[in-house]
Each structure stands twice: as C-alpha cells, then as structure tokens.
Amino acid sequence: MSTDRYLPVPWDFREMLDEAIREGRRGRIHYFSHVSDAGASGEVKADPSGAGESAASTAGNRTAAGISATSASVGIGQSEGCIRELKREASGEYLFTDSRDKIRLDTIITLFGKPGPAFNDYESYGNACMACRDDDE
C-alpha cells in the first residue's frame, strides 16, 4: 500500500459507508496505519475544529503497536465508534468517527466486520510465506 497515492474506493463500499452513516451504525474499523518522516498517515487525529493533525505528532494516540513516527512503516490501526462524516481533501477521501479519528478510505481493511478496499492487501500478507528466504542470503 502506498502512503502518498490515494486509490479510489469501489462504489459499493461508498454505499455501505453512506448506509452506516444514515443508520448511525457503531462498530470497529481496522485499517492500515501509515506513518512516515513527513507525517503521511492513514490515520489522522482530528481536533474539535475538524482540521486534524497527523498521527506522527500524536504517535501515542490510537496508532498501531510498533509504529515509529521517525521511520516509514505500516501497521494495523483500529478505531471503534460511529462514522460522523466523510470528507474529500487534496490527499484523498477520509471518514471521521465520533471518537475523533480520521481514516483515509483506501486504507480500510474492515468496516464493522465487512471487507474494505484494503482487505486484499491485508489478506496477501497472511498468504505470503514468511519462512522463505533468498538463495543469495
């Protein structure tokens, strides 16, 4: 998953988001949490004004275990609550939860237990052989 290039999400996923907002559905959202030196992130902590700040500046708040704000890395983040709104920004489309989390749509692995746009990327990690090594090593 690239942290700087937004990938459009399928329309059926957008319809699922709209329905969840309309019904006020609550649940868990799992997503790829990206943190780099520049602060690019799949998750951004929103301030009350809705402007938000990068997860790099809030490294202790709701970021996946083992993510360092000083090196590019990918982890799994989790948010729980109700989707408050969807917003389009220059860097992509984001959802905001009532727990003040900001999550880029193309990084969502599961939304309330249903597969999201990044589910196949997540599943491919599980299907990769972790014990395989290059013969050159």
MARVOZA-701323 format. One record per residue: residue in one letter; x, y, z of N, C-alpha, C, O in turn. Coordinates in steps of 0.05 Angstrom, whole numbers, plus 5000, padded with zeros to 4 digits. Example, Ala and Ser with C-alpha at 12.3 -4.5 7.8 and 13.67 -1.06 7.14 Angstrom:
A526448865156524649105156526449345156528549345169;S525749555142527349795143525850015157526850235161;
END
This chain:
M501749765000500050005000501750255000503650275016;S501250434982502750684981501450885000498950905002;T503151045014502051245033501451505019499951665030;D502651554995502251814983500351814960499552034951;R499551594949497751584926495051474935494951234943;Y493051634933490351544941489151374918489251444895;L488051144926486750964906483750984911482750944933;P482251054889479351074892478050814903479050594898;V475950844919474650614931472250544914471050714901;P471450284914469150194898466550334907466250404931;W464650364888462150494895460550334915459150454932;D460650064914459149914934460149964962458549954981;F462750014965463850084992462750355000462050395024;R462750544982461650814988458750794996457850935015;E457150624983454350584990454150465019452350535034;M455950285025456050165052456650375073455450375094;L458450565066459150785084456750965088456051045111;D455451045066453051215068450851095085449551225101;E450450835081448450695097449150685126447350725144;A451650635133452550635161452150905174451450925197;I452751125159452351395170449351445174448551545195;R447751375154444851425155443551275179441851385193;E444451025184443350865206444650915233443650815253;G446851065233448251115258449550865269449750835293;R450450685251451550435260454250475274455850645267;R454650315295457150335311458650065307457449855302;G461350085309462949835307465849905305466750125310;R467349695297470249725295471149755266469949645248;I473149915263474349965236477349895239478750005256;H478249705222481149635221482249755195480949745175;Y484649865197485849995174488849985175490049935196;F490150035152493050065151493650345162492550545153;S495450345182496250605193499150655184500950515191;H499450855167502050925155503151165169501751355174;V505651145176507051385187509751405174511251205172;S510451635164513051685152514351935164513152065181;D516751995155518152225165516552485160516552665177;A515052495138513552735132510852735146509452945145;G510152515160507652515175505352415158503052445167;A505752305134503552195118502351965133503751795144;S499751955135498551755152495851665141494351825130;G495251415146492551315141490651405163488251415159;E491751475185490151575208491151845216493551885218;V489352025220490052295230488152355253485752305250;K489252445274487652515297486352785292487752985287;A483752805293482353055287482153225312481653115334;D482353485309481853655332478953735331477653685311;P477853855352474953925352474054095329471754085322;S475854255317475154425295474954265269473954365249;G475854015270475753845246478253865228478453725208;A480154045236482454085219484353835220485253745199;G484853735244486453485246489453535248490353745239;E490853345259493753355259494653075253493252875257;S497053045243498052785234498552605257499152695279;A498452345252499052145272501952155281502652055303;A503652275265506452295273506752475297508552445313;S504952675299505152855322503552755345503752865367;T501952545341500452425363501152125364499351955366;A503652065362504551785360503551605382503251365377;G502951705405501851545427498851505426497851335441;N497451645408494551635407493551455385493851525361;R492451225391491051055373492650975348491450935327;T495250945350496750845327497450555333497450465356;A497950405313498450115316501050075331502850245329;A501249855345503649795360506049765342505849655320;G508249875351510749845336511150055315513150045301;I509350245312509750445291511450675302510750785323;S513450745288515250955296514651205280514351185256;A514451435293513951685279516351785264516151985249;T518651655267521051755254521951585231523851655217;S520651365225521351205202518851105188516751075201;A519051075162516750985147516050695155517750525154;S513550655162512750385170509750355166508350555163;V508850115166506050055163505149875186506649685193;G502949925198501849765219498849745215497749855196;I497549615233494649595233493549775255494249745278;G491749945248490450125267487550035271486449875255;Q486450125293483650045299482250285311483350435327;S479750325303478150535314475350405320474550225307;E474150505340471450405347469550635351470250835363;G467150615340465250825343463350845319462950645305;C462251075316460351135295461651325275463251505282;I461051295249462151475229460551735230458151735227;R462051945234460752215236460352335209458252445203;E462452325192462252455165464452355147466352235155;L464052405121466052355100466952625089465252795085;K469552645084470552895072472552835050474152645053;R472552995029474552975008476553195012475853425015;E479153115012481253305014483253264991482853074976;A485153434989487153414967488553144967489253034946;S489053034991490552784994488752534992489852314993;G486152564990484352334988481752375002481152605011;E480252165005477752175020478052055047479351845050;Y476852175067477152095095474452055108472452185100;L474351885128472051865145472851965173475051915182;F470952095187471352185214469452035232467152005226;T470551935254468851785273468151975297469252185300;D466151885312465452035336467552035357467452185376;S469551855355471751845373474152015363476351995373;R473552195344475352395333477652275317479752395315;D477252045305479351925287478752005259476352035251;K480852035243480652095215482151875200484551835204;I480651735183481851495169481451525139479251575129;R483651495124483451505095481951255085482551035093;L480051295067478251085059479750845046478950615050;D481750905030483150685016484850515034486050315024;T485150585059486750435078485050245095486150095112;I482450255092480650095109480749795102480249725079;I481349635122481449345118478649225123477649085106;T477449295146474749205151473149445163474249605178;L470649455156468849655166466549505179464849395166;F466449505206464349375221464149075213461948965211;G466448955210466548665204466348585175466648355168;K466048785157465748725128468348825114469449025122;P469248675094471748745080471649025068469549105057;G473849165070474049435058475949435035476849225026;P476549665024478249685000481049575003482249474984;A482149565028484849465032484949185042487049085050;F482649045042482548775052484348585037485748415049;N484348605011486048414995489048455000490548265001;D489848705005492648755012493348625039495448505042;Y491448655058491848535084491948225083493748105095;E490148115067490047825064492547715050493447495057;S493747875032496147785019498547755038500347595033;Y498547915060500647875080500447605093502447475098;G498047515098497647255111498247025092498946805101;N498047065066498546855046501446845038502246655025;A503047035046505947035039507446845057506846825081;C509346715045511046525060513146685076514946795063;M512846695102514746855118517346705123519346825132;A517346435118519746285124521546255099523846165101;C520546345076522146325051524446525052524046755061;R526746445042529046625040530246615012529846414998;D531546815005533046824980535446644982536646625003;D536146514960538446334960541046494963543146394971;D540846754957543246934959543947004988546147114993;E542146955006542647045034544546855049545146895072;
END
